[in-house]
Amino acid sequence: QVQLVESGGGLVQAGGSLRLSCAFSGRTFSSYAMGWFRQAPGKEREFVAAINWSGGTTYYADSVKGRFTISIDNAKNTVYLQMNSLKPEDTAVYYCAARGGGVATKIRGQYGYWGQGTQVTVSS
């Protein structure tokens, strides 16, 4: 099985930055993909960003393009989400997800493993 643990969330003012981390363990795959999703109260979990194991493919939601950057450090078994120019509408619980034996995808249902989430709150 795979374990994912997110960290780095917090409270920031609009225009500020945060870097989220997701430590992953317990997997051995020839290929895999990692993703970030977010969920606000009463809303569906939505796609934010994704990356394949090599870092050669990345995807972003239109709402975060140019502001967020996903990256992966395989030596540290960690995927990151650098969030800049944060807006109040970015407020949500952010979840890390993993897909074994697959390519990066924007589709929530294609990820088989999920972390516990970390809260990001952007104030104005």
Stockholm file with secondary structure:
# STOCKHOLM 1.0

chainA/1-124         QVQLVESGGGLVQAGGSLRLSCAFSGRTFSSYAMGWFRQAPGKEREFVAAINWSGGTTYYADSVKGRFTISIDNAKNTVYLQMNSLKPEDTAVYYCAARGGGVATKIRGQYGYWGQGTQVTVSS
#=GR chainA/1-124 SS CCEEEEECCEEEETTCCEEEEEEEESCCCSSEEEEEEEECTTSCCEEEEEEETTSCCEEECTTTTTTEEEEEEGGGTEEEEEECSCCGGGCEEEEEEEEETSCCCSCGGGCCEECCCEEEEEEC
#=GC SS_cons         CCEEEEECCEEEETTCCEEEEEEEESCCCSSEEEEEEEECTTSCCEEEEEEETTSCCEEECTTTTTTEEEEEEGGGTEEEEEECSCCGGGCEEEEEEEEETSCCCSCGGGCCEECCCEEEEEEC
//
